Amino acid sequence: MNMESKIFVAGHRGMVGSAIVRRLEAEGFSQILTRTRSELDLLDRTSVRRFFETKRPDIVVDAAARVGGIVANSENPVEFLIENLTIQNNIIQAAADFGVAKLLFLGSSCIYPKLAPQPISEDSLLTGPLEPTNDAYALAKIAGIKLCQAYAKQYGKNFISGMPTNLYGPNDNFDLRTSHVLPALIRKVHEAKTSGARTVSIWGTGSPRREFLHVDDLADACLFLLKNYDSPEIVNIGCGEDFTIRELAEMVCETLGFEGDLEFDASKPDGTPRKLLNIENLRSLGWSPRIPLREGILDAYTWFLKSAH
């Protein structure tokens, strides 16, 4: 890739896509292609193909997906399967048919088996049952990985796949019904603090362990992979460190200055007991994350406060 490469970032208004656009702009790339949903419906195959045929991007980053937490995944498996399969099929096939030189497909750590050995290495894929609370999303992402690998094998396409861990940061979703755990905690603690409440209720037992990567670190890793990685084999993107949900909640309370109590609702599902990625493959290529979790939480909270007004 060079500074004049035409780079299409699908899903640029989401947390991941917007971070990738910021990183590309900071690097000095001058031809970043973006389209809002009203300008280009990624569910519409004809529109996607027309866009690729007309604009002829050199590089594609597929950061477009229907995403959500446990509740959203559990209640809408049909939409999570159909919409994600359709979006990625449209983008990947059009990229192959209209001469895209390189494509980066972004998956998710939820592709791995629920009880995969920890930390989870890339070869754990398809070695056991998935976590039931998000298996529809996971299956769609696995299909996207396999499609990229099939294009690489059958047609020699340079289509690569990165598997991010749990992400957070600017442009995150703070809606309590559909958000992931960290933004949900930030919002709950913020609302408790501003209302004068003495307790914050948290789903589950607090014992599951989770890894969190700031989305700006992910964007940096994506640019690194576009420049330095050409294998169809998936590569994990994480920070190599995890925390219990209780530890995370306590960290959020400290960062936001909330001194009340935490109440854990054990009647609610915990999800996967632990999900830590093995990032040795990415480290061996020369990339490491830079943003500590406490610093990242403060950054996400600052963005939340700005966006709420």
N, C-alpha and C positions, 0 to 999 in steps of 0.2 A: 504494500500500500504506500501511496505517497500523499503529499499534502493537497493534491488536486483530485484525489480519488472521490468519486461520488458515493457517499455512504448513506444508505437508507436505514434509519432507526425506526423500526416498527414498534408502536406503543410508546412514543416519546413523551406523552403526557403523564404516564405512570411514574411511580417512584423510581423504578430501574431505568426506564427509557430516558427520563429527564436527567438523571445522573450521568448516563452515558453521553448524552448530548452536551452537558456541561463539560465533561472531561475532553471530548473531542474538540470543542470550541477552545478550551484552555490550551490544547496542544497545537492549535492553529489550523485545523482542517477547515477548508473554505467552502466545501460543497456538501453540506449535511442536509439530506432530504428528510423532511418530516411531513406527515399528513394527519390532520385530526380525523375523528371518526366520521364527521359530516363530509369531509373532503374525500375520504377513502374508507369504505366499509370493508374491513379485512375478511368479513364473513361472505362477501360477494366475490366469487371466483372470477367473474368476467371483469369486474372493476380492478381487481388486483392485477390481472394479466395485462389489462390496458395500461395501468400505471407502469409496470415493469417494461412493457414494450416501448412506451413513450419516453420514460426517464432513463432507462438503462443504467441502473446503479452498478457500481463496480463491487461494492461491499454491502452486505446486509447484516444487521444485528436484529434478531427476532426477540424483542423484549415484550411482545404483545401477548396477553393471555387474560382469561377470566381467572381472578385469584380471590382468595378469602380464607378465613379461619375455619375452625372446626364446625361452627354452626352453619356457615354458608355452604361448606362442602357437604355436610351431612344432609342438609335440606334440599340441595339442588344438584344431585349427581348427574342428572340428564344434561343440564345446561353445561356443567363443568366438562363433561365428556364431549358433547357435540360441538360446543363453541370452540374449545381449545383444539380439538382435532381439525375442525374446519379452517381456523385461522392459520395454524401451522402448515397444514397441507397446501393451502393456497399460496402461502409465502414461499415455502421450500420448492414446490413444483415450478412456480413462476421464476424463481431465482435460477433454477436449473435450465429452464427453457429459454431464458433471455440473457444468458451469458454472464451471470454474476461470477466474479473471480473467487470470492470467498464469502462464506456465510457462517455466522456464529449463532447457534441456537442455544437459548438459555432454558435449562430445565429447572430442577429443584431437588433438594436433598430428600424430599418425600418419595422419590422414585425407589428408594432402597427398602429392603424388607424391614418390617416393624422390629424384629429382633436380630438385626444384623450385628455381627461382632463390632465392638467399638474400639478405636475410632473406625468409621466406615470407609473402606477403600473402594475404589471404582469397580473392582471385580466382584463386589457383593451384589451387583445388579442382577435381578431375576434368580436369586438363590433362595428365596423364601417368600411367605405371604406378606402382603402390604398392610399398612395401618388402615383399618376399615373406615376411619373417619375422613380420610382424604384419598381413598383409592381411585376414585373417578379422575381426579386431577392428575394423580401419579401415573395412571395408565395412559392418559393422553400424552403426557410428557415422555413416557417411555416410547410410545409410538413415534414421537417426533425425533427422538434420538435414533431409533432404528431406521427411520426414513433417511435421515442425514447419512448414516453409515451405509445404507443401501445405495444411495447416490454416489458415495465415495467409491464403493466397491464396483458397482456396475458401470458407472460413467466417469470415474476418476475425478469427481467434483471435490473441491476443497471446502467441505462442509464440516465444521467442528461443533462440539457441544460442551458447554460449561454447566456445571451443577452447583449453583450457589446454595449456601446454608441459609438460615433464617436472616432476613434482611430488615433494616430499619433506617430511618433518616428522613430528610426533607421530602415532602410530597407523599409521605406514608398515609395510609388509611386509618383514621382515628374513630371510625364509626364502630360503636361497641358491638353491634350485631354481626359485622362482617370483617372486623380487623383481626390481625394476628396478636400474639400475646403482648409484645413489648409496647406497641402504640396503645393497646387497650389499657395496660397498666398505667401508662403516662396519663391517659385521659381520666381514668378512675381516681388516681391519686390527686391530680389537679383539681377535679371536681370536689373531692372530699376536702381538700385544703381550702378552696375558695368558699365552700358552703359551711365550713366549721365542723364537719362531721368528724367523729372520733374513730371510725373504723372504715376499712376498705375490704369489700368482699371479693375473693379471688376464686375462680374456678379450680376445682381439683384439690389435690393434697399438698401441692407445692413441691413435691419430690422429683418430678421429671426434670431431667437435665437438658438444657438447650444451649446451642452455640449461636452467637449473634455477630453479624458482619455489617458494618456501616455501608450504606449503598454507594458512597463515594469510593470506598475501597474496592467494592465490586466493579465499579466503572473503570477504575484504574487497572484491575485484573483483566477486564474485557479488552481494553486497548492493548495490554501486554500480550494477550493470547492472539489477537489479530496480527500483531507484529511478529510473534515468535513461535506460534504453535500451528502445525499443519496436519496433525494426526486425527483420524476419525474416532479414535478412542476417547471416551468422555474424560473430563478432568474436573476434579472437585475444586470449588472456590470457597474457602472459609478462613477462619482465624486460628483454628487449632486449640481453642479453649472453650470450655462450657461451664454453665452455672445452673444451680437448681432454680426453679421458678420462685421459690421463697427468697433465695439470694438476690435474684433479679428484682423482685418486688421491694426488698429492703434497699437495694441500690437506687431504685427509682424514688423511693420515699426520701432517702438522704439527699439526692440531687435536687428534688423539688422542695425540700424543707418541710415535709409532712411528718409530724411526730405522733400520729395516732397509731392504732393497732391494725394488724392484718388478720382477717378471718378467712380461712380456707374452707370452701364448700366441697367436701369429699363426695357428695352425691353427683357432682358433675364430672365428666370424663377427663382423664389426664392426657390421653393420646399416647404416643410412643414414649416409653420410659426414658430413653436416652437417644440423642441424635447428634453425635459429634463426627465431623468429617475428618478423614485422614487427608491432609493437604501436602503430603510429602512430594507427590508428583509435581505440583505447582511450585513448591519451594525449590525443588531441584532444578527447575527451569530458570529460577532467579527472581521469583516474585514473593513478597511477603506483605501482609496488611500493616497499616500504620496508625489507625485510629483506635485508641483504647475505649473500652465500653463506657466508662463513666463520662469521658469527654463526648462520646457519641450520643449518649442519652441527653446530655445538656444541649447538644446541637439540635436533636430531634424535638426537644421540648421548646426551644427557642423558636423553631419553625412553626410548631403547633400554636404557640401564643400569637405569632404574627398572622397566621392563616385564620385564626378564630376572630379576628377583628377587621 
